[in-house]
Amino acid sequence: MANTLDLQEQEQLDDIKAFRQWGSATPGHPEVDVTPGVETTTGPLGQGIANAVGFAIAEKVLGAQFNRPGHDIVDHFTYAFLGDGCMMEGISHEVASLAGTLRLNKLIAFYDDNGISIDGEVHGWFTDDTPKRFEAYGWQVIRNVDGHDADEIKTAIDTARKSDQPTLICCKTVIGFGSPNKQGKEECHGAPLGNDEIAATRAQLGWTHGPFEIPADIRAEWDAKEAGAAREAAWNQQFAAYAAAHPELAAEFKRRMAGELPADFTEKAAAYIKDVAEKGETIASRKASQNALNAFGPLLPELLGGSADLAGSNLTLWKGCKGVSADDAAGNYVFYGVREFGMSAIMNGVALHGGFIPYGATFLIFMEYARNAVRMSALMKQRVLYVFTHDSIGLGEDGPTHQPIEQLASLRLTPNLDTWRPADAVESAVAWKNAIERADGPSALIFSRQNLPHQARDVAQVADIARGGYVLKDCEGEPELILIATGSEVGLAVQAYDKLSEQGRKVRVVSMPCTSVYEQQDESYKQSVLPVEVGARIAIEAAHADYWYKYVGLDGRIIGMTSFGESAPAPALFEHFGFNLAGNFQVLGIG
């Protein structure tokens, strides 16, 4: 007989019955914040183990920062499951290699080795010696565990928990176990067995209970509510002792785990932005980004930075940075190595764990390697900060392989991702502040290699930067032409404005560092920036032109890229592709 279910249990069972249906808590792939108990959104193969490495890094670093003798308040294992498909994905190599180097000994992964993927038996395309591979990474490997034997699995877990290395438990399993005609075959992957085979499986397993009927003894065996409540109470008691011994640390720990910023951050960040505006430096926005980190870093111990082997180019190291290592995890910066995808998915895990605001950097062009993890940040609404430098053909001699063209459009088209491309040091500081303060999603901060001229602004204009788009230069009355630009091309638009104004033309320059934030503004503000009655508009950006039709209309003009770049010094490239007053800017009527 089945136990009588309480209301909550019945609702959960109803969700299972509604598997993959609209509005249920059981989507096709588990999603964080949709299903209780789900810690990350899975689906893209290999990112689960990458998230797990992020959880394990967060646990190790947070413990090193907060634990004190006799008070191990951060002390947990991270468990992950991998299949053959996860092992085939290159990201599994990236993150497992780093996990071994950092000796994340509280990371335990179960390899569900059933030899089947969607196309069939994997031996035709996957013959790696996976245990040796992980041993080479510096993992402990436990081989030949019967994945259907709970006692063997428990013994393996007990062994893993004693190791000073991350552990891979290799579990040999049969997909569709119990199905007499389909077990061990790809037909079991993601497809129902069918009524006849369900009946045959019931007979094979000796299962006589009805659909969705949970026998009382099995329900009791799986019920961990009392044990879980006892563990939670024990931890709360432990934390109370910690708070008594270290009250300031305890308060800081609670703040960080709640995802709350320091009470004075907004005020101090605003003061810094004011100082930057008054200083008026002409510097590369990547340098302005580093300056912002030097200002904000001391205010935010929760920052956990990193770069994919480009720290000296991305300028993501600030004065208070200390590297995280296997022997000393009490740092705030991860040297990820050349692992753009791994870095990004690890940051998702760090953000999900809590206690940190992760940021990681690479060249904008290599966002492509990380693309799906960036998308997952947005889908999961995690506060992950992506720093992408060398943002256009302006990086010059490295040529078209390194010059991003279509990447800005791709990022801007991603739902719930704020993409900032600041025009100077002031906009760079604002971009950092907004990204840090945003708690409901990721931000991409796009910075230049080359110097960008400072733009003079009044107090109101500085405040309006945070609205994503604003009037930088204006004329008396209604403009006859509006120039819209971002990043390095704002300076060019201002040059055109000055020239046209000298000729008596009525021109407005709109700087639009973040289109998604601009789109969130009320209609009256957007009308004040881009009035609908002014149809003469030109967008200027050294990236793919097509994105800007939404702002200039089909009758507007776009000075942008429709091809890849070339290898040459940046000034020559800007001239060749028409980003100057003398070339294609003749469209503006400038002689």
C-alpha positions as CSV (number, residue, x, y, z in Angstrom):
1,M,0.0,0.0,0.0
2,A,1.1,3.5,-0.7
3,N,1.2,6.1,2.0
4,T,-1.3,8.9,1.9
5,L,0.5,11.8,0.3
6,D,0.4,15.3,1.9
7,L,-0.6,18.3,-0.3
8,Q,3.0,19.2,-1.1
9,E,3.9,15.7,-2.1
10,Q,0.7,15.4,-4.3
11,E,1.7,18.7,-6.0
12,Q,5.1,17.3,-6.7
13,L,3.7,14.1,-8.1
14,D,1.4,16.1,-10.3
15,D,4.4,17.9,-11.7
16,I,6.0,14.6,-12.5
17,K,2.8,13.5,-14.3
18,A,3.1,16.8,-16.3
19,F,6.6,16.1,-17.4
20,R,7.7,18.5,-20.2
21,Q,4.3,20.2,-20.2
22,W,3.6,23.9,-20.0
23,G,3.7,25.3,-16.5
24,S,5.1,22.2,-14.8
25,A,8.1,22.1,-12.5
26,T,9.5,19.3,-14.7
27,P,10.8,20.8,-17.9
28,G,12.6,18.7,-20.5
29,H,15.9,19.6,-18.9
30,P,16.2,20.6,-15.2
31,E,16.2,24.3,-14.6
32,V,17.3,26.3,-11.6
33,D,14.6,28.3,-9.9
34,V,11.9,26.2,-11.7
35,T,12.3,22.9,-9.8
36,P,13.0,22.9,-6.1
37,G,16.4,21.3,-5.4
38,V,17.8,21.9,-8.8
39,E,21.1,23.7,-8.4
40,T,21.9,24.5,-12.0
41,T,20.2,24.4,-15.4
42,T,21.5,21.4,-17.4
43,G,21.1,20.3,-21.0
44,P,24.2,21.5,-22.9
45,L,26.6,18.6,-22.4
46,G,29.7,19.2,-20.4
47,Q,28.5,22.3,-18.7
48,G,27.2,20.4,-15.7
49,I,30.7,19.3,-14.7
50,A,32.0,22.8,-15.4
51,N,29.4,24.3,-13.1
52,A,30.4,21.7,-10.5
53,V,34.0,22.8,-10.8
54,G,32.7,26.3,-10.2
55,F,30.9,25.1,-7.1
56,A,34.0,23.4,-5.8
57,I,36.2,26.4,-6.4
58,A,33.7,28.6,-4.6
59,E,33.6,26.2,-1.7
60,K,37.4,26.1,-1.4
61,V,37.9,29.8,-1.8
62,L,35.0,30.8,0.5
63,G,36.2,28.3,3.1
64,A,39.7,29.7,3.0
65,Q,38.4,33.2,3.4
66,F,35.9,32.6,6.2
67,N,36.8,29.4,8.1
68,R,38.7,29.8,11.4
69,P,40.2,27.2,13.7
70,G,37.3,25.2,15.2
71,H,34.8,26.9,12.9
72,D,34.5,25.2,9.5
73,I,31.3,26.8,8.4
74,V,32.0,26.3,4.7
75,D,32.7,22.6,4.3
76,H,30.7,20.6,1.7
77,F,31.3,18.2,-1.1
78,T,30.1,18.9,-4.7
79,Y,28.7,15.9,-6.7
80,A,28.3,15.8,-10.4
81,F,27.1,13.3,-12.9
82,L,28.7,12.9,-16.4
83,G,27.7,10.7,-19.3
84,D,29.6,9.7,-22.4
85,G,28.4,12.8,-24.2
86,C,29.8,15.1,-21.5
87,M,33.1,13.3,-21.8
88,M,33.2,13.9,-25.6
89,E,32.6,17.6,-25.2
90,G,35.9,19.5,-25.1
91,I,34.7,21.6,-22.1
92,S,35.0,18.5,-19.9
93,H,38.8,18.5,-20.6
94,E,39.1,22.2,-19.9
95,V,37.5,22.1,-16.5
96,A,38.7,18.7,-15.3
97,S,42.2,19.7,-16.1
98,L,41.9,22.9,-14.0
99,A,40.1,20.9,-11.2
100,G,43.1,18.6,-10.9
101,T,45.6,21.5,-10.9
102,L,43.7,23.2,-8.1
103,R,43.3,19.9,-6.2
104,L,39.5,20.3,-5.7
105,N,39.4,17.3,-3.4
106,K,35.7,17.9,-2.4
107,L,34.6,17.4,-6.0
108,I,33.3,13.9,-6.7
109,A,32.1,13.0,-10.2
110,F,30.1,10.0,-11.3
111,Y,30.8,8.8,-14.8
112,D,27.7,7.0,-16.1
113,D,29.4,4.8,-18.5
114,N,26.7,3.0,-20.5
115,G,28.4,3.2,-23.9
116,I,25.3,4.7,-25.6
117,S,24.7,8.1,-27.1
118,I,21.9,9.3,-29.4
119,D,23.5,7.8,-32.6
120,G,24.0,4.4,-30.9
121,E,26.9,2.5,-29.4
122,V,29.7,5.0,-28.8
123,H,32.6,2.7,-29.6
124,G,32.4,3.8,-33.2
125,W,33.4,7.4,-32.3
126,F,34.5,7.4,-28.6
127,T,37.3,5.0,-27.6
128,D,39.2,7.2,-25.1
129,D,40.7,5.6,-22.1
130,T,38.7,7.9,-19.8
131,P,40.1,6.7,-16.5
132,K,43.7,7.3,-17.7
133,R,42.6,10.6,-19.0
134,F,41.4,11.8,-15.6
135,E,44.4,10.3,-13.8
136,A,46.5,12.5,-16.1
137,Y,44.6,15.5,-14.9
138,G,45.5,14.7,-11.3
139,W,42.3,13.0,-10.3
140,Q,41.7,9.9,-8.2
141,V,39.9,7.4,-10.3
142,I,37.8,4.6,-9.0
143,R,37.2,2.1,-11.8
144,N,34.6,-0.6,-12.5
145,V,31.9,0.3,-10.1
146,D,28.6,-1.4,-10.7
147,G,26.3,1.6,-11.2
148,H,23.3,-0.5,-10.3
149,D,24.7,-1.6,-6.9
150,A,24.1,0.9,-4.1
151,D,26.6,-0.7,-1.8
152,E,29.4,-0.4,-4.3
153,I,28.6,3.2,-5.0
154,K,28.6,4.0,-1.3
155,T,32.0,2.4,-0.8
156,A,33.3,4.4,-3.7
157,I,31.9,7.7,-2.2
158,D,33.5,6.9,1.1
159,T,36.8,6.4,-0.6
160,A,36.4,9.6,-2.6
161,R,35.7,11.7,0.5
162,K,39.1,10.7,2.0
163,S,41.1,11.8,-1.0
164,D,43.3,14.9,-1.4
165,Q,42.3,14.9,-5.2
166,P,39.1,15.3,-7.1
167,T,37.6,11.9,-7.7
168,L,36.0,10.3,-10.8
169,I,33.8,7.2,-9.9
170,C,33.4,5.1,-13.1
171,C,30.0,3.5,-13.0
172,K,29.2,0.8,-15.5
173,T,25.5,1.0,-16.2
174,V,22.9,-0.3,-18.7
175,I,20.7,2.4,-20.2
176,G,17.0,1.5,-19.9
177,F,17.8,-1.1,-17.2
178,G,15.0,-3.6,-16.9
179,S,13.5,-3.1,-20.3
180,P,13.8,-6.6,-21.9
181,N,13.8,-5.4,-25.5
182,K,15.3,-1.9,-25.3
183,Q,17.8,-1.9,-22.5
184,G,21.3,-1.1,-23.7
185,K,20.0,0.6,-26.8
186,E,19.8,4.2,-28.0
187,E,16.0,3.8,-28.3
188,C,15.9,4.4,-24.5
189,H,17.5,7.8,-24.8
190,G,14.9,10.5,-24.3
191,A,12.0,8.4,-25.7
192,P,9.1,6.6,-23.9
193,L,9.3,2.9,-23.9
194,G,5.7,2.5,-25.1
195,N,2.8,0.7,-23.4
196,D,3.8,-2.8,-24.5
197,E,7.4,-2.4,-23.4
198,I,6.3,-0.8,-20.1
199,A,4.2,-3.9,-19.4
200,A,7.1,-6.2,-20.3
201,T,9.5,-4.1,-18.1
202,R,7.1,-4.4,-15.2
203,A,7.0,-8.1,-15.6
204,Q,10.9,-8.2,-15.9
205,L,11.4,-6.2,-12.7
206,G,8.5,-7.8,-10.8
207,W,6.9,-4.4,-10.3
208,T,3.2,-4.8,-9.4
209,H,2.4,-1.3,-8.2
210,G,0.3,1.1,-10.3
211,P,1.6,4.1,-12.2
212,F,2.8,6.9,-9.9
213,E,2.1,4.7,-6.9
214,I,4.9,4.9,-4.3
215,P,5.1,1.9,-1.9
216,A,5.3,2.9,1.7
217,D,8.6,1.1,2.4
218,I,10.3,2.7,-0.6
219,R,8.9,6.2,0.3
220,A,10.2,5.8,3.8
221,E,13.6,4.7,2.6
222,W,14.0,7.8,0.4
223,D,12.5,10.3,2.9
224,A,15.4,12.4,4.2
225,K,13.4,15.2,5.7
226,E,14.2,14.4,9.3
227,A,17.9,13.8,8.6
228,G,18.1,17.0,6.5
229,A,16.4,19.1,9.2
230,A,18.8,17.7,11.8
231,R,21.8,18.6,9.6
232,E,20.5,22.1,9.0
233,A,19.9,22.6,12.8
234,A,23.4,21.4,13.5
235,W,24.9,23.8,11.0
236,N,22.8,26.7,12.4
237,Q,24.2,25.8,15.9
238,Q,27.7,25.7,14.5
239,F,27.2,29.1,12.7
240,A,25.8,30.6,16.0
241,A,29.1,29.6,17.7
242,Y,31.0,31.1,14.8
243,A,29.1,34.4,15.0
244,A,29.8,34.6,18.7
245,A,33.5,34.1,18.2
246,H,33.8,36.1,15.0
247,P,30.8,38.5,14.7
248,E,32.2,40.7,11.9
249,L,33.1,37.7,9.8
250,A,29.7,36.2,10.4
251,A,27.9,39.3,9.3
252,E,30.0,39.6,6.2
253,F,29.4,36.0,5.4
254,K,25.6,36.5,5.6
255,R,25.8,39.6,3.5
256,R,27.7,37.9,0.8
257,M,25.6,34.7,0.7
258,A,22.5,36.9,0.4
259,G,24.0,38.5,-2.7
260,E,23.8,42.0,-1.1
261,L,26.3,44.6,-1.9
262,P,28.0,46.7,0.8
263,A,25.8,49.4,2.0
264,D,28.1,52.2,0.9
265,F,29.0,50.7,-2.5
266,T,26.6,52.8,-4.6
267,E,27.7,56.1,-2.9
268,K,31.4,55.3,-3.3
269,A,31.0,54.1,-6.9
270,A,29.1,57.3,-7.8
271,A,31.9,59.4,-6.2
272,Y,34.5,57.5,-8.3
273,I,32.5,58.1,-11.5
274,K,32.4,61.8,-10.6
275,D,36.2,61.8,-10.1
276,V,36.8,60.1,-13.5
277,A,34.6,62.7,-15.2
278,E,36.5,65.5,-13.7
279,K,39.9,64.0,-14.5
280,G,38.9,63.6,-18.2
281,E,41.6,61.1,-19.2
282,T,42.1,59.9,-22.8
283,I,42.9,56.3,-22.3
284,A,42.0,52.9,-23.7
285,S,38.7,51.7,-22.2
286,R,40.5,48.4,-21.2
287,K,42.7,50.6,-19.0
288,A,39.7,52.5,-17.8
289,S,38.2,49.1,-16.8
290,Q,41.3,48.3,-14.8
291,N,41.1,51.7,-13.1
292,A,37.5,50.9,-12.2
293,L,38.6,47.6,-10.7
294,N,41.2,49.3,-8.6
295,A,38.5,51.6,-7.3
296,F,35.7,49.0,-6.8
297,G,37.8,46.0,-5.9
298,P,38.7,47.2,-2.3
299,L,35.0,47.8,-1.7
300,L,33.9,44.3,-2.9
301,P,35.7,41.3,-1.3
302,E,33.2,39.1,-3.1
303,L,34.8,39.8,-6.5
304,L,36.4,36.7,-7.9
305,G,38.2,37.6,-11.0
306,G,40.0,35.8,-13.8
307,S,41.2,35.7,-17.4
308,A,41.7,33.1,-20.0
309,D,45.5,33.5,-20.2
310,L,45.2,37.2,-21.2
311,A,45.4,39.1,-17.8
312,G,48.1,41.4,-19.2
313,S,46.1,42.3,-22.2
314,N,42.6,42.3,-20.7
315,L,43.9,44.3,-17.7
316,T,41.8,42.4,-15.2
317,L,44.4,42.3,-12.5
318,W,44.1,45.1,-10.0
319,K,46.3,46.0,-7.1
320,G,44.5,43.8,-4.5
321,C,44.5,40.7,-6.6
322,K,45.8,37.4,-5.2
323,G,45.8,34.2,-7.2
324,V,43.9,31.1,-6.1
325,S,46.1,28.1,-5.9
326,A,45.9,24.5,-4.7
327,D,47.9,25.3,-1.6
328,D,46.5,28.7,-0.9
329,A,42.9,29.3,-1.9
330,A,42.4,32.5,0.1
331,G,42.7,34.6,-3.0
332,N,40.4,36.5,-5.3
333,Y,41.7,35.8,-8.8
334,V,41.7,32.5,-10.9
335,F,44.2,32.1,-13.6
336,Y,42.0,30.0,-15.9
337,G,44.6,29.3,-18.6
338,V,43.4,29.1,-22.3
339,R,40.0,27.9,-21.4
340,E,37.4,30.5,-22.5
341,F,34.4,28.1,-22.4
342,G,35.5,26.4,-19.2
343,M,36.1,29.7,-17.5
344,S,32.6,31.0,-18.4
345,A,30.8,27.8,-17.3
346,I,32.9,27.7,-14.1
347,M,31.8,31.3,-13.4
348,N,28.2,30.2,-13.7
349,G,28.9,27.6,-11.0
350,V,30.6,30.2,-8.8
351,A,27.6,32.5,-9.1
352,L,25.1,29.8,-8.4
353,H,27.1,28.7,-5.3
354,G,26.8,32.2,-3.8
355,G,29.2,34.4,-1.9
356,F,31.0,35.7,-5.0
357,I,30.5,38.0,-8.0
358,P,32.7,36.3,-10.7
359,Y,34.2,38.2,-13.6
360,G,36.3,36.7,-16.4
361,A,38.0,38.0,-19.4
362,T,39.2,37.3,-22.9
363,F,39.3,39.0,-26.3
364,L,35.9,39.7,-27.7
365,I,36.5,37.5,-30.7
366,F,37.1,34.5,-28.3
367,M,33.7,35.0,-26.8
368,E,32.8,32.6,-29.5
369,Y,34.5,29.7,-27.7
370,A,32.4,30.6,-24.6
371,R,29.2,31.4,-26.3
372,N,26.9,28.8,-24.9
373,A,28.1,29.4,-21.3
374,V,27.3,33.1,-21.8
375,R,23.9,32.1,-23.0
376,M,23.4,29.9,-19.9
377,S,24.3,32.8,-17.6
378,A,21.5,34.8,-19.2
379,L,19.0,31.9,-19.1
380,M,19.8,31.3,-15.4
381,K,19.8,35.0,-14.6
382,Q,23.1,34.9,-12.8
383,R,25.3,37.8,-11.9
384,V,28.3,36.9,-14.0
385,L,30.5,39.7,-15.5
386,Y,32.2,39.1,-18.8
387,V,35.1,41.3,-19.7
388,F,35.7,41.3,-23.5
389,T,38.6,43.5,-24.7
390,H,40.1,44.2,-28.2
391,D,36.6,45.0,-29.4
392,S,36.9,45.8,-33.1
393,I,39.1,46.2,-36.1
394,G,40.9,48.7,-33.9
395,L,43.1,45.9,-32.5
396,G,44.9,46.1,-35.8
397,E,47.8,43.9,-36.9
398,D,46.6,40.6,-35.5
399,G,44.2,40.6,-38.4
400,P,40.7,39.3,-39.2
401,T,41.1,36.1,-37.0
402,H,41.2,38.4,-34.0
403,Q,39.0,41.3,-35.1
404,P,35.4,40.8,-33.9
405,I,32.7,41.8,-36.4
406,E,29.5,39.9,-35.6
407,Q,30.0,39.3,-31.9
408,L,28.4,42.5,-30.6
409,A,25.2,41.8,-32.5
410,S,25.2,38.3,-31.2
411,L,25.5,39.4,-27.6
412,R,22.9,42.2,-27.9
413,L,20.5,39.7,-29.3
414,T,20.8,37.5,-26.3
415,P,17.8,37.9,-23.9
416,N,18.6,39.0,-20.4
417,L,22.2,40.0,-21.2
418,D,23.3,43.6,-20.8
419,T,26.1,44.4,-23.3
420,W,28.0,47.6,-22.6
421,R,30.4,49.2,-25.1
422,P,31.6,52.4,-23.4
423,A,33.0,55.4,-25.3
424,D,35.5,56.5,-22.7
425,A,36.7,56.2,-19.1
426,V,33.5,57.7,-17.7
427,E,31.2,55.3,-19.5
428,S,33.5,52.4,-18.5
429,A,33.2,53.2,-14.8
430,V,29.4,53.4,-15.2
431,A,29.3,50.1,-17.0
432,W,31.2,48.4,-14.2
433,K,28.9,49.9,-11.6
434,N,25.7,48.9,-13.4
435,A,27.0,45.4,-14.0
436,I,28.0,44.9,-10.3
437,E,24.7,46.3,-9.1
438,R,22.6,44.2,-11.4
439,A,21.5,41.1,-9.5
440,D,19.2,39.5,-12.0
441,G,21.4,38.6,-14.9
442,P,24.8,38.8,-16.5
443,S,26.6,41.7,-18.2
444,A,29.2,41.8,-21.0
445,L,31.6,44.7,-20.8
446,I,33.3,45.5,-24.1
447,F,36.5,47.4,-24.0
448,S,39.0,48.8,-26.6
449,R,42.7,48.3,-27.1
450,Q,43.2,51.8,-28.4
451,N,42.9,55.1,-26.6
452,L,39.5,56.7,-26.6
453,P,39.1,60.5,-26.2
454,H,37.3,61.8,-23.1
455,Q,33.9,63.3,-23.7
456,A,32.8,66.3,-21.7
457,R,29.5,65.9,-19.9
458,D,27.4,67.8,-17.4
459,V,26.1,66.1,-14.3
460,A,22.8,65.1,-15.9
461,Q,24.5,63.5,-18.8
462,V,26.8,61.5,-16.5
463,A,23.7,60.3,-14.7
464,D,22.0,59.4,-18.0
465,I,24.8,57.0,-19.0
466,A,23.2,54.5,-16.7
467,R,20.1,54.6,-18.9
468,G,21.9,52.9,-21.7
469,G,21.6,55.7,-24.2
470,Y,21.6,59.5,-23.9
471,V,22.2,62.8,-25.7
472,L,25.9,63.6,-25.7
473,K,25.9,66.6,-28.1
474,D,22.9,68.6,-29.2
475,C,21.7,71.6,-31.1
476,E,19.2,74.3,-30.6
477,G,15.7,73.1,-31.4
478,E,14.8,70.0,-33.3
479,P,17.8,68.3,-35.0
480,E,17.8,67.6,-38.7
481,L,20.2,64.7,-38.2
482,I,20.9,62.3,-35.4
483,L,24.2,60.4,-35.1
484,I,24.1,57.2,-33.0
485,A,27.4,55.6,-31.9
486,T,29.1,53.4,-29.4
487,G,32.6,52.9,-28.0
488,S,35.4,54.1,-30.1
489,E,33.1,55.5,-32.8
490,V,31.5,58.0,-30.4
491,G,34.6,60.2,-30.7
492,L,34.3,60.0,-34.5
493,A,30.6,61.0,-34.3
494,V,31.6,64.0,-32.1
495,Q,34.2,65.0,-34.7
496,A,31.5,64.9,-37.4
497,Y,29.1,66.9,-35.1
498,D,31.7,69.6,-34.7
499,K,32.3,69.8,-38.4
500,L,28.6,69.8,-39.3
501,S,27.8,72.4,-36.6
502,E,30.4,74.7,-38.1
503,Q,28.6,74.5,-41.4
504,G,25.3,75.5,-39.6
505,R,23.8,72.0,-39.6
506,K,21.5,71.0,-36.7
507,V,22.9,67.8,-35.4
508,R,22.6,65.5,-32.3
509,V,25.0,62.9,-31.1
510,V,23.5,60.0,-29.1
511,S,25.9,57.7,-27.3
512,M,24.3,54.3,-26.7
513,P,26.7,52.2,-24.6
514,C,24.0,49.6,-23.7
515,T,21.0,49.0,-26.0
516,S,19.2,46.6,-23.7
517,V,19.2,49.1,-20.8
518,Y,18.1,51.8,-23.1
519,E,15.2,49.7,-24.3
520,Q,14.0,49.4,-20.6
521,Q,13.5,53.1,-20.3
522,D,10.1,54.7,-20.5
523,E,8.7,55.9,-23.8
524,S,9.0,59.6,-22.9
525,Y,12.7,59.3,-22.2
526,K,13.4,57.4,-25.4
527,Q,11.4,60.0,-27.3
528,S,13.6,62.7,-25.8
529,V,16.7,60.9,-27.0
530,L,15.5,59.6,-30.4
531,P,12.4,61.5,-31.4
532,V,10.3,59.7,-33.9
533,E,9.8,62.8,-36.0
534,V,13.5,62.9,-36.8
535,G,14.0,60.2,-39.4
536,A,17.4,61.3,-40.6
537,R,19.7,59.0,-38.6
538,I,23.1,57.5,-39.1
539,A,24.5,54.8,-36.8
540,I,28.3,54.4,-36.6
541,E,30.0,51.3,-35.1
542,A,33.0,49.3,-36.2
543,A,31.0,46.1,-36.0
544,H,28.4,44.4,-38.1
545,A,26.1,47.0,-39.6
546,D,22.8,45.1,-39.7
547,Y,22.0,45.4,-36.0
548,W,21.5,49.1,-36.2
549,Y,18.5,49.1,-38.6
550,K,16.2,48.9,-35.5
551,Y,17.3,52.5,-34.6
552,V,17.9,54.1,-38.0
553,G,15.1,52.5,-40.0
554,L,15.3,51.2,-43.5
555,D,15.9,54.7,-44.8
556,G,18.7,55.5,-42.4
557,R,22.3,55.0,-43.0
558,I,24.8,52.8,-41.2
559,I,28.5,53.2,-41.2
560,G,29.6,49.7,-40.1
561,M,31.2,46.5,-41.1
562,T,29.7,44.0,-43.7
563,S,32.9,42.0,-44.1
564,F,35.8,40.7,-42.0
565,G,38.7,43.0,-41.2
566,E,42.2,42.9,-42.5
567,S,45.7,42.8,-41.0
568,A,47.1,46.3,-40.8
569,P,47.7,49.1,-38.2
570,A,44.4,50.3,-36.7
571,P,44.5,53.8,-38.3
572,A,44.8,52.3,-41.7
573,L,41.9,50.0,-41.1
574,F,39.6,52.7,-39.9
575,E,40.4,54.8,-42.9
576,H,40.0,51.8,-45.3
577,F,36.6,50.8,-43.9
578,G,35.3,54.4,-43.8
579,F,35.5,55.3,-40.2
580,N,36.9,58.7,-40.8
581,L,35.7,62.1,-41.9
582,A,37.4,62.0,-45.2
583,G,36.1,58.6,-46.5
584,N,32.6,57.3,-46.3
585,F,31.7,60.1,-44.0
586,Q,31.0,62.1,-47.1
587,V,27.5,60.6,-46.6
588,L,27.2,63.3,-43.8
589,G,27.7,66.1,-46.2
590,I,31.2,66.8,-45.0
591,G,33.5,67.9,-47.7
